[in-house]
Amino acid sequence: MNEKLEDFLSKIGFYRIYYFFDRVKNRIKWRLQIITTGHAEYEYWNPDIAIAKFALPLVKSLKGGCSYPADMTVNKWEKILDKMILGLEFASGDEYWSDLEKIKEAQEGLKLFGKHFLNLWD
């Protein structure tokens, strides 16, 4: 490519335009995948984040519900749900946490999510 053409393309922001339309193309493709298969290919890249983002609102909706495991009290179940919510918020990747203590609490919440997975009903 000659120099004048490269200067012209950079002045009009050709590469920004190209990447804009590439992002639009991917978003359309992913929406069609969600409609046809129920999930998009980008969910395979980080399935842990996709699962956490899916489960987080469900677990939040269980707080204040009328059911809890038979071997616990309502208060104990609410505390466990709070820990699960913290863990799922951490795993959903919406923010970066640098506090080591908070990360350990989040890991505990994820372990509780696995342990009480079959108790997640209302």
Order of alpha helices (4+ residues) and beta strands (2+ residues): alpha-alpha-alpha-alpha-alpha
